[in-house]
Amino acid sequence: MAAQNNAPLPDGLEIAGYRIVKKIASGGFSIVYLAYDGDGNAVAIKEYLPSALALRQPGELIPVIERKNLPVFRIGLKCFFEEGRALALIAHPNVVRVLNFFRANETVYMVMAYESGHSLQEHIARLNAKGSKVGEAFVRQVFTEVCSGLREVHANKLLHLDLKPANIYLRTSDGSPMLLDFGAARQTINADVPKLTPMYTPGFAPPDLYSKAAALGPWSDIYSIGASMFACMAGQPPQPADQRKTDDKMEPHYAKLAAHYSPELVAMVRSCLELDPLARPQSVFALQKVLQTPIPEAAPVGAAEKLTGQLRTLVGRLGAIGRKKTN
C-alpha cells in the first residue's frame, strides 16, 4: 500500500499522565510531540505509527490497520518497544534520555527528555547559506562528545545505525551534542510488499547496510561518523556507498578538504569512509584519540604529502588497537 499522511494526536490531549502540546516532527515511521508531564516538565513523546501500514484520520485516536498488515505492524511495534527499553538503560549526557514508554491507542509511545536546540544538519545549512564553513575546532569538539556517547551505546551492546547530522542534536544551553533517533531497532516498510527491511540514509549509511551478508558492528557506526564529519566539512554528504563501489568519486573531495582542514582530520575522515569494514578504525576509542590531539600548526610547504602518509599509518595503528580491544 502507498504511504499516507497520518493525523497527529490533537493538541491538549491527556494521555498516560502527559498533556500533548503540539506535534514537533513526523516521518514515515513515527510522530514526535512536545508534551508536559504531571509536574509541568517538558518532554518529547515519540509515537510508533508507520504511515505505510496504519492510517489515522483527523479526530481519531486509534489507527486503522488492514488485517494483512497486522503481522508486520506488530513486529515493528515490538522493535520500537525494545529500542525504548534498551535506551532507557543508558544515562549519558550525549545520548537522548528515555524516561518512560507506554502502550495506548493500540500502539507504543516513547517518552524522552526535551531540551531546546537544533540539529547539526540545521547548523550546517545555516553556515552554507552564509557561504561559511564549519570550523575544525567545532568539528573536533562536537564529534569528541558524539564519540563519547556512542562508546556508551556500544558498551551496552547496541548500534545506532542511522548516524547523520539530522540525528545529532545541539543543545541551546551549551552547544553540546546529543544522539537521537536510533536506527538499530528502526525499520522501514517496502511499499509494494509490506515487510521489515533495514533503514538507511544514502550518503551516511555504510556499505555494510546495503548487503544482507555483511556483519554489522561498531565499524558500521564509524563509517557514519566519518560521513557526518565529511558533511560538516564539505557542506554536503559524501557519495552514497553503493555508488562508490562501482565508481568512487571521493578523491577530489578529500583534496578540497585538505585546503581548509588539518591533514590529521582529513586522514581520519578518509579512514572512516573506507568501503572495506576492516580498513576502518574498529573502535570509537581510536577516533577519540585522534580528535583529542591538538590541532597542529600549518605544515611546511612540501611536507603535507609526507605528513598525510604518516597520519594514515597512525590511523591504521589506532584501528588495530581498536580491533584488539573489541576482540
Secondary structure, DSSP 8 states (H G I E B T S, - for coil): ----------TT-EETTEEEEEEEEE-SSEEEEEEE-TTS-EEEEEEE--TTTEE--TT-SS-EE-GGGHHHHHHHHHHHHHHHHHHTT---TTB--EEEEEEETTEEEEEEE---EEEHHHHHHHHHHHT----HHHHHHHHHHHHHHHHHHHHTT------SGGGEEEETTT--EEE----SS-EEE-SSS--EEE---TTTS-GGGG-TTS--SHHHHHHHHHHHHHHHHHSS----HHHHTTS---HHHHHHHTTTS-HHHHHHHHHHT-SSGGGS-SSHHHHHHHHTS-------TT-HHHHHHHHHHHHHHHHHHHHHHH-
